[in-house]
Amino acid sequence: MPGIVPLGSSTIINASSSAANVSYSPNLTNTFRFVNVGSGTVYVGVFNDPTVAANIAVPSAGSPSPGVVGIPTGWFEIVSGNFGAQNQNTIYCAAITSTGSCPVVITPVRD
């Protein structure tokens, strides 16, 4: 039966106008399910650099934010980091929003 398989525990972070992030140990997929349970669009990404994760930005016209995916209220996305098959580094999942504070549920997964 197709579907996603959780590889670890879920974590909730609160996205706000400043980037929030959580770190995970390397896993076989470097893939995470982000669920936006807040009341605004959140922008998320999966990185292997804590500085990049701490400095993600809300994309705007003329100011893109590489590696960031937008998730509307009540939706989820499966997001992978492109670290190669044998990533041995800590993985950082980050989220930011421009509308107050939005909780985001993050779960490491494989499909």
Summary of the structure (lengths in Angstrom):
residues: 111
radius of gyration: 13.1
end to end distance: 10.3
largest distance: 42.9
contacts: 346
relative contact order: 0.42
helix: 5%
strand: 45%
